[in-house]
Amino acid sequence: MSANQPAITPAVVAEHGLSPEEYERVLRALGREPNLTELGIFSVMWSEHCSYKSSRIHLKKLPTTGPQVIQGPGENAGVIDIGDGQAAIFKMESHNHPSYIEPYQGAATGVGGILRDVFTMGARPVANMNALRFGRPDHPKMRHLIAGVVSGIGGYGNCVGVPTVGGEVNFHAAYDGNILVNAMTVGVAETAKIFYSAASGVGNPIVYVGSKTGRDGIHGATMASADFSEDSEEKRPTVQVGDPFTEKLLIEACLELMASDAIVAIQDMGAAGLTSSSVEMASKGGVGIDLDMDTVPCREEGMTPYEMMLSESQERMLMVLKPGREAEAEAIFRKWELDFAVIGRVTDTGRMVLKFKGETVCDIPLGPLADDAPSYDRPWVPTPKPAPLGEVPAAGDIGENLLRLMASPDLASRRWIWEQYDHMVGADTLQRPGGDAAVVRVHGTDKALAISTDCTPRYCYADPVEGGRQAIAECWRNITAVGAKPLATTDCMNFGNPQRPEIMGQFVGCIEGMAEACAALDFPIVSGNVSLYNETKAEDGSGSAILPTPAIGGVGLLQDWSKSATIAFKAEGDAILLIGAASAENGGHLGQSLWLREIAGREAGPPPPVDLSAERRNGDFVRAAILAGQVDAVHDIADGGLLVAATEMALAGGIGATLDAGSAPLHGWAFGEDQARYLITTSDATALLAAAAEAGVPATIIGRTGGEAIVAGGANVPLADLRRAYEGFFPALMGTTIA
């Protein structure tokens, strides 16, 4: 070992995010004291971001298999069968802390990283989605953060040529000091040409391709696994810098090489860069790995092995090739003007050995870095059930309430955001953003993929188990509402500090609810990401955590894209049917609703209960009606309740509606957020009502389309007024105009 290494003091160990107990494990694993390079490698591999040490035991409770699943968790992305020898490959990941520190590059490199996870497996990326959470709109930093994140997502996705087709945005004070930026990519591959990351073949060459290694992003994985302080400026150097044009070249070069049979294994360099990619490839294959650090392409002078191994420079991949195929691979990457270097060999030692300038600077057994990394059963306490909501006095007439809700941060039009994204590039986007799910044609076929991202964090905070159920159920419902069969999900588990029992209780509760819903709806989780320590530390050491946010990204399949449904009213005089029932107690569930928060000024009560059998029954009925051509428009009822859903349908189609609450309490009927419900329109209500009765599905005619206003409960609100309210929030917040 080199003598030119600083002493490993307790302070140095602490700076690397390792506890004294974990450092003792390092000493036992090595049988000696590590040098700085080895300590850095243990640090990033044992970070929450890479090891999932606080979450692994609970993640195992999630359903991950099914006849449609080709590859579940454990690879770069999940893989599902979509028929005809084709597969959809997808995953969602977080880039939260980097996006708060440097919003443009943080969001941009989040997109770049998730794209690499998907094309690493042999897929051509066809769609990007995102799930964003911001703090209070009037917070002094929020305009800067929103502008930077949206520009970063658009700047990277637009340049790389993959459409950004949808997503979700929430606002809450809990995200003031820790915004969430979750990115999702979906790709399509041939089932016979899927690539995996397990290295094999002793003596096979290990090659590095893509961009050169710099000093950006060093300690990024460690930073992502720690609390924030209120001043994050000192962490700016840990944020990576992306180049989407290089990523585009990398996609094409990788896919070109994948058309041959030269690749044994492939892994992108994501969090922890060269360290995680090499460790994961070797450990999954049960082999060892020798790397010559002198051969790593570097863009800065005098880089040390420590810096090379921990850098998170973007647009880089690691491959194991078949012997003798190096020249062929190099020719392809040079053609695309990318770096290519043979930097090592596969060995049979089960160790990672690094050499630099003739010296061995690292010699670590791979087991303790990967499969035998620390795993904790953190203490946790269940979240107390919220008190019943009780009586809620009406707050103004429902017309005035509706206008305020349509202008509120969580419901207002996101057009200001999605118009900055190229959502049509590739010419396969069938539904523009703004509906229940994005719909993207599988190129050259009649099939289409339906994609949705969903989570209601306020429900998860009030009751994590119910909130976990609802996150899965709403994603399933949104995919169903366009006529697609939901196939599988990816998750992005965003939570606070797992060393706080109440936070760990939120995580455990959400997992329980998610697992129940996945099983009941045949909607397994095939990939995902865990992002913990999403909280801000004040000077006094107290922590302020985000709302528990288990973001769900779902994918479904339409066999015939021409049969997909949209939310827009299509014609005057159609009957409007409510599918599903409101709660019997009060005619509409107002606990934790947006109406309660935005109009009544309260965040209280339990969230709406999720009846998974009703979700399945009602959704299967709606999907069948869509595919049979019996409905003109479909929209699931979620945030804001029935009247908001009807208004969104009216604004999308430019046609008003007259609705009748019957004998139900007006505000509960209008704004209750009961689950398993849809609004559908049809010109043949008699046939649909008969079919619903036969299927045991609650169905009621509640109104008709027509006119230029929403008429309900004594209110008559012109669509023009509703459109101004709906379209006005983001332009006013961001100081822009919208056509």
N, C-alpha and C positions, 0 to 999 in steps of 0.2 A: 504494500500500500504506500501511497505517496505520503511523505512527511510534510508536504506543503499544504496542510489542512489546519484550520483553526481548531482550538480546543472545544469539545462539546460540553458546555456548561449547562446547569439547570435553566439558565436564562435562554440559551440557544434552543434547548429542547422546547421550552414554553413558546418561544417565538414561532416554532414550527407546528404549534397546535396539538402537541402530544402531552398527555397527562403523565405524571410521574409513574403511574402504574403501567401505562402503555410503553413508556421508555424502558421499564424493566422487562417487558415482553420483547422489545427489540434486542436487549442485551442477551436474553435467553435464546432468542432465535439465531443470533450470530455467534454466541459464545465469546463475545468480545465487545469492545466499544465501537460504534460505527464512526466512520468519517463523515464529513459534512454532506457529501454527495449521497451516501447511503441513508443518512438521516433524512435528507430531503425526499428521497424516494419513499421511505416509510411514511413520512408525513403526508404526502399527497395520496398515497394508496390507502392509508388509514383514515383519510378525511371522510366526513359524512358524504360528501359529494361523490366519492369514488367507491367507498366500502359499504354504504348503507348500514353502518354498524348499529344504529338505533332503530332501524325499520325492518331489517331483513326478516326477523322472526314473525313479524305481523304481515308482511307482504305475502308470505307463504299461504296465508288464509284465502287469498283471492283465487277465484276460478280462472284458469289460464288455458284450458284445453277445449276441444270440440272438433267435430268432423271437418269444420272449415279451417282449422288452425294448422298451418304448416310449421311455423316456428313461434313459440311463445317467448316469455321473458328470458333474458340471458344472452341475447345477441344484440347487434347494433340496433335492430328494429324488429317489430313483429311482422309475421307473414301470414296471410290468409289466402285461401283458394277462392278465385272468382270465376272458375270454370274455363273451358276451352284452352287449357294449358297455360293459363295466366294467373298471376298472383298480385295482390295489393300488399305493399310493404309500407309500414307507417310507424311513426313514433312522435311523441311530444316531449319537449324538454324545457327546462327553465333557464333563464339568464337574468335573474332578478337583481342581485347585487351589482353586477357590472352595469346594468341599465340605469340604476339609480346614480351611480358614480359618473358615468359617461353615457347619457341616454342614446346618442346616435350609434356609437360603436358597440355599446352593449347589446342593443336590439339587433343591429346588423349582423354581428357575429353569432348571435343566437340563431338567426335564420341560417347563416352559413353552416353552423355546426349541425343543425338538424337535417339540412340537405345532405351533408356528408354521411350521416347515419343511414340514410335511405339509399343513396346511390352506391355506398360501400357494398351493399348486398346484391347489387346487380340491377337495381331498378332505375328507370328513368323517372325523375321527379315530375309529377303532373299537377300538383296543387300544394299551396302553402295555406295554413290557417294560423290564427293566433288567439290567445286569451290574455287580456290585459286588465290589470287592476291598478287604479290610481287613487290618490287621496282626495281630500276635499277640493273641489274645483277652485275655491278661492284661496287655497294655500299658496304662499308666495313662490314656491318652487314648481307648482304643478303645471303651469303653462309651458315652462321650459322643458319639463320632463315629457309631457304629452307630445310637444312638437318634435323633440329629439327622437323619441321612441318610434313615432309614426314615420318620421323621415328615414330612420334607420331601417325599419322593416321594408318600406317602399324602395329605398335606395338599393338595398341588397337584392331583394326579390325581383325588382324590375330589371336590374342590370343582368342578373343571371338567367332571366328568361323563364321563370316559373311563376304562374299566376298566383296571386294572393286572393283567395276566393271567398273568404269570410272569417268570422271570429266573434269575439264578444268583448265588451268593455264594461266594467263596473267602477263605481266610485264609492269610497267610504273613508272616514277619518282614520281608520285602523291602518291604512296604507300610506299615510302622510310621509312617514320616514322610511318606507320600504315598499316600493311599488313592485308589482309582479309582471314579468314579461315571459309568457310561455309560448313557445313556437312549435308548430306541428307541420310535418311534411308527409305527403302521400305520394308513393311512386308505383309504377306498374312494371312487372318483370315476367319473364317466362319461368314457369315452375321448374323447368329443367336447367335453368341457368341462374340459380340463386347461390350467392357466395357467402361463406361463413368465415369466422375469425380464428378458428383453432389451428395453430401452426402444427406442421408435421414434416417428417422427412429429415432425418439427421444429415447435416451437411448442406441442406437446401439454402440458397441465398436469401437474405433478408434485404429488401430494397426500400429506399426512402424516395418518395416522389412528391412533386408539388412545389410549394414555395420554400424559400430558405428559412432557416430558424433564426429568430431574433430574440431580443430580451423582453418582448411584450408578453404579458399574461403570466409571468413567473409568479407562483403562489396563487394563481387564480382559483384553483380547486380548494386550497386552504382558506382563502378569503371568502369563498362561497359557503364555507362550513363554519362561519363564526358570526356572532352578533355584530350589528353595525354600531358605530358611535354616531353621535349627531353630526360630527364633521367627518365626512368621508373623503375629503380631497386628498388626504395622504395615500389613499388606496388607488388613485387614478392609474399609476403605472401597472397595476395588476389587470387592467382591462385590455383585452386583445384588440387588434386593429385588423379589419377585414378588407379583402379585395374581391368583389364579386366577379370581376372579369377573369381573374385567375381561377376562381371557382368554376366558372363556366368551362374554361379550358380543361380543368381537372376532371369534370364530369365526362366530357367527351373523350378524353384520353383513357380514363378508366373503363368506360363502356366499350371503347375500341379494343382494349386489351382483353376485356372480359369475353369478347366474341371469339377469342382463341381459347386454348386449354392450358395457358401458361401459368395461371394463378392457382396456388395451393390454398392460400388464406389471405385475407385482406382486412384491415382495420383502419378507421380514421383516427387521426390524432386530435382528440377532443380535450376534455378536462384532463389536466396533468400530462398532456402532450405525448412525447415520446415514451415517457415512463409508463403511462397506463396502457398505451397501445401495445408496447412490447410485452409487458407483464401479462396482460389479458390474453394475447395470442399464445404465449408460451404456456401459461397455466391451463388454459382451456385444452390445449393439445397434449398436456402432460410431458412437455419437453423442456429443454433449457435454451438459453439464448446468449450468444456472445456478440457484442457490438464493439466496433472500432470507432471511437468518438472522433478521431482525426478525419474521418470520411464524411461526417455529417455536414451537409451544406449549410453554412452560416452566412448571415448578411452583415454581421457586426464583428469587429476585430476582437481577438483575445477572449472569446467566449470559453467558459469553463465547462467541464462535464456537468456540474451542478446546474448551470444555466441551460445547457442544451437539453437535459433530461426534464427539467421543470417548465421550460418555455411552453406557452400555449399559442404560439404563432399559428395563424390560420392557414387553411388551404393546403394541408399536408396529409399524406397517407403512408401507411406501412404495409408492405406486402411480403409474403413468402412465395417465391417462384419455383417452378420446377427447374432442376439443374440444366444449364445450357440454354436457358431462354432469356438470359439477361440482355443480350444484344438486341433481340427482337423487341423486348419491352422498352429498352432505352430508346430505340429508334422512334417508337410511338410517342413517348413523352417529350423527346427533343423536338419532334415535329410540332407538337402543341406548345413549344417554348416553355417547358417546365423542367425543373431540376430532377435529376435521376442519379441515384448513387447506391451502390451495393455497400451496406454499412455493417453487415454481420452475417452470421450463420446460425442455423438451428443446431442445437447440441442435444446430447442425451443426459446432461448432468442434473437437470431440474433446478438449475441456478441461473441467475442473471449475472453475467460477468462483463464489465466495461473496461476497455483499455484506452489509454490516452497518453500519447508521447512515450510509448514503450513501457508504461507502468499500468498495473491493475489498479483502477481507482474505485472499483465496486465489485463485490462478490457476495451475493445475497441468495439464500434459498428462496425459491418462488412461492412455496406453500404459505409461509407467514404473510406474504404480501397480498395474496388473493384469497384462496379458499379458507385459510386459517387466520384471516384478519379478525380483529376483535368484533364481537357481536354482543350487544347488550340488551337485556330485558329490563328496560328502564322502568322505574317505579311510575305508576300512573293511577289516577283517580278518575272515576266516571264523572262526566259533566252532569251536574244536577239538572233534573227536569225543570223546565221553566214553569212558573206559575200560570194558571189559566188566565186568559186575557180579560174575561169578564165583559161587562157592558161597555160598548164604545159609542159615545154620542156622535151623531152625524156632524160633520164639519163642513157646512155649506152645501149647496145643491150639487147634483152629480155632474151637471154640465161644466160648472166652474172647476170642480175636482178633476174632471177629465182633461180640461185644458192644461191645468197645472201638472198633471202627471205626464202628459205627452211632451211637455217642455222640460221634464226633470232629467237630471244627469243619466240615470240608469235606463231611461226609456227613449230619450230623444234620438232622432235619426243619426246614424253614424256615417252619413254620406260624406261629410267633411273628411273623415278618415279614409274610407275605402276608395274615394276618387283619387287619392294619392298613390294607390296601388294599381299596378297593371293587372287587372283581374281577367282580361280576355286574351293575353298572350298565349299562343299555342292553339287558339281557335277551337278549343274543346269545352270551354266553360258554357254550360247550358242555362244556369241560373245565376244572375248577378247577386252580389251581397244584398242582404235585407230580408231574405226569406227565412224559413225554418232551418234549412240545411243547404249547403252548396251542392251543386250537381255538376259533375265533370264527366264528359264522355270518355270512355276507354277508346283511345284513338283507333279508327279503322273498324269499329264494331258498332253494334246497336246497343251495347251495354253502357251503363254509366255508374260512377261511384257517387254516393251521397255522403257528405262529410259534415260533421257538426262538432262544436266545442261547447261544453256546458258545465255550469256549477253555480249554485246559489249560496255564497258564503254566509249570508246572514242566517240561513236555515242551519248550516253546519255549526255555527257558533251557538245557536239556541239549543240544538239537539243534534250532536254529530252523527248518531246512528240514522236518524230520519233524514238528515241532510245528505249523508252518503248514499242512502237509497235514492233520494230525489235526484242527485247529480247524474247517476246512471240512468234513471227512468226518464229524465227529461231529454238526455241525449238520444236514447232509444226512441222517444216520442217524436223528436224533431226529424230524425231520419225516416221514421214511419210516415210523417206528415207529407213528405214529397213522394211517397209511394215505394220507397226502397225497403228491402229486407235488411234490418240491422245485423251485422255479422260479428264485429269485435270492436274493442276499445283499446285506447292507450290512456295512461293517466299521468298527471303531473301533480304530485302531492306537496303542496306549499303550506308549511306550518312554522310555528315559532320554535323556541328553544326546547328540545326534547328532554333536557335535564330538569325541566319544570313539570312535575307530575300532572298538573292540570292541562298542559299543552300535549303531553304524551297521551293523556286521556282523550283529547280531541282526535288525535291520530288514530288511536285504537278504535274509537267509536265510528269514525268515518269508514275505516276499513271494514268493520262489521256490517254496516249498512250497505256499502258497495258490494261486498261479497254476496249478500242476500239477493240484491237486485240483479247482479250478473248471472247468478244461478237461475233465478226465476225467469229471466228474459232471454236466456241462452245468448249472452252478450259478454263473452270472456274478455279479460284484459291480457293482451299479448305483448305489451311493451310498456315502458314508462320511466319515470324519473321521480326522485324524492329530493325536495329542497327544504331543508330545515334551517333553523336559526334566522328565520325571517322576522326579526324584531329589532327595534332601535333602542340602544342603551343611552340613557340620559347621564349627565355628569355624576348624579348621585348613585349610579349603578343600577337603578331600576330599569326594567325592560318593558317595552310596549310592543306586544305581538300583533301581527296581522290577524285577520279573521282566518279560521281554518279554511283552506281553499283547495280541495281535491279536484282540480280541473280535469274534465273527462273529454277526450277526443274520440269520436266514434266514426266508423266507416260502415256503410251499407251498400247494397247492390241493387240496381235496377236492370232487369234483363232487357228491357226495351225503354230507352230513354224518352221516347216520344210519349210515353204514358205518365211521365212525372207530373206531379201537381204543384201549383204555386199558391201563394196566399192571396193574390189579387182577385177581388170581385170581378166576374166576367160579364155579367149582364144584369139589366134591371129586371125586377120581378122574380128573381130566384128566391126560393125558400132558404132561410138560414136555420140550420139545425145545430143544436147543442148535443154533442155526444159525450156521455158521462154525466155524473151527478155531483151537485154541490153537497156540502155537509148538511146532515139533517138538522143539526142543532140550531144553526143560525142562518141557513140559506146561503152561506159563503164564508170561507175561512179567512179571517182578517189578521190572525196572529202572524207576526213577522212579515206582513205584506208591505209592498211599496206604498200603498195607500196609507197604511198606518204610519209609516215613517215620514212620508212627504207631506201628507195632508193633516194627519192628527198629531204629528210631531213626537211619535213614540216608537221605540224599538222594544217590543214586548210580546209575551205570549209564546206558545209553542208554534213551530212551523206546521204547515199542512201535513197531515199524515199521508203516507204513500201506501196504497193498496196494490201490491204487485200483481195479484191475480186480475184486478180490474184494469191495470195498465196493459197487461198482455191481451186480455179479452177485447178491450176497446180499441187498442192499437191494431190488432189483427183484423178487426172488422173494418176500420178506416182504410187500411192498406188494401184490403180486398175490394172495397168500393172504388178506390182510386184506379186500381188495375182493371176493373170491369167498366171503367168509363162512366160511372154513375154520379160523379161529383164534378163540380166546376171549379171550386176553390177549397182549400184546406189550410187551417192554421191551428197549431196547438195553443192551448191557453196556459200561460205561465205568468211571468212578472206583470203585475198590474191588473190581472184578471180578465174577465170576459169582455168588458166594454173597451178596454185597451186593445185586446186582440181584434175585435170587430173594427175598431178605428184603424188599426194597421192594415187590415184587409181593404177597407174603404179607401184609404189614402193610396195604397198600391194600385188599385183599380180605377180610381177617380170616380167612384160611384158610392153614394151614401147608403144609409140603412135606417129602417125603423124597427126598434126592438121592444119587446114586451117582457117585463119582469114577472108578470103574473102576480101572485100573492107573496113572493119572496121579499124579505127585508131588502130595501133598495140598495144600500151601500154594500152589503155583503154580496148580493147578486151581481152588482156591477164590478166590484173590485176585489172580491175574494179570490184567493189563489189556490183553490182546490185542484188536486192533481188528476191525472188520467182523463183529461178533457180536451176536446177539439171543437172548433167551429167548422162546419162544412156548408157549402151552398150547393143547391141542386135544382133542376127544373122538374124533377119527379120525386117529390117528397114522399108520396104514398108508397112507392116501391122501397125506398130506403128505410122508412119507418117499419115496414113489414119485415124487412130483412133484419133490422136491428132487434125487433121483438123476438124473432126466431133465434137470434144469436144470444139473447139475454143481455143485450147492450142498452143502457139507458139512452134514449134519443127523444128530443123534444123540438118542435118548431118554435123558435123564439122570435122570428121576425122575417122581414123581406128586404132584399136589396132595392135601391132606387133613391132618386133625389140627389140633393147636393149637401146633405147634412146628416149628422147622427142624431136621431130622434129616439129618446128613451127616458123613462121616468120623469116626464114633464119637462125635460130639457130638449132644446133644439139647437145644436151647435154646428154652424156651417163648416164644411170641409175646409174652406179657405182659411178660417181661423185656426182650425186644428193643424193644418199644414204649416202655417206660420209658426205656431208653437213648437211643433215637432221638428222642423228644420232649423230653428233659430238658435238652439243651445250652443252647439259647437262653434259656429261662426262668431257668435257673440263672445264666447269664452276666449277664442283664439285671435280675436280682432281681425277677422276676415269676412269677406262677403261670399255668398253662394248663389249661383245662378238659379 
